[in-house]
């Protein structure tokens, strides 16, 4: 099995910049309503995209609405082992059938009571004799292609789309060992933020920004030796943790590295994670034994925590337990994971507004043995600026707003991208050009 990041090569360069020249990405891709319209017409109907987790619709009849641009897609567990998706519209007068999430035994329109079965076949047309040529049973909902990987449910509105397996390319093989399908939602938060949907994705596609935006991470993030690579349509990174940045010139001892790591974990847990925050507060007096490193200590803590949750980590490499393993699923999902936990960011356009987006943060982990979390709840954050996201995310969100303001400057000629440290962003824009054009 191929797992080396170096084994992947970037695709041929386009206007996003060649590997040997500075890239200058046109700013209108982030601020133009015309470009939003192009994405709506050419990107979102053509790509595979994450809609939900399988546990969001655990029982037959459970459904969840997925909104992308001006399209509403209804994802339904139509049977215990079957998930389907439909264009969320009554085929009589165009009324949306369902909104949000819930559970139902049928899909009945609120307007004139036309009804469909959970599998999309027509169940009832009220006064069908008044509709020549239409009979119950011969008017099925328009189905959307569905795929599943890692516990995620994907859709593609293009009936001729390649199979999800082909779209994902090497991704399943590279990340199978993290067992994403065995994890469950620990928290799911959604908010509107004042930035184009691509701004957060760009941010999470590189660790170059740690030195400026998250300096508190420098004592334990090896930010100058991150490995970046493309993986088919997508991209990946590996960032070592528990190792001080070379930017600090070796001025930290191992206890300082450990203290910084534990402080960071405490600040990461938001309201509702008091139990985990308390676990790290209890480690205030922890020190690094002689002859060991902060990285060793944190790895031991992680193995012990997973063992308590019923997870066997014997034989698993240290890197899988402590380092940040990043994945960008083109176009709009970024994941960071280590064994036993995953942090997911998904962004979507907010209607036709290029200057705002719907952003979601989803945390996954392994449930304890015998734990049944039930159907996850999505927390809708009314004001992103006043929510307790944890220090790192709050730093990111503040920056996103400033980026979007700066992108409108008449003095800004375009986005310059580094040859290596921002190659994942280059790759994303080459893919955008394949669908949307320049």
Secondary structure, DSSP 8 states (H G I E B T S, - for coil): ----GGG-------TT--TTS-EEE-THHHH-HHHHHHIIIIITTTS-EEEEEGGGG-STTEEEEEEETTEEEEEEEEETTEEEEEE---TTT------SEEE-SSEE-TTT--EE-TTS-EEE-TTGGGSTT--TTS----EEEEEEETTEEEEES-TT---HHHHHTTHHHHHGGG-GGG-EEEEEEEEEESS-HHHHHHHTT-STTHHHH-GGGTTTB-GGG-EEEEETTEEEEEE-BSS--GGGTT---HHHHHHHHHHHHHHH--TT-HHHHHHHHTTTT----TT--HHHHHHHHHHHHHHHTT---TT--HHHHHSEEEEEETTTEEEEEETTEEEEEEEEEETTEEEEEEEEEEEEE---TT----S---EEES-GGGS---HHHHHHHHHHHHHHHHHT-TT---EEE-SSTTHHHHHHHHHHHHHH--
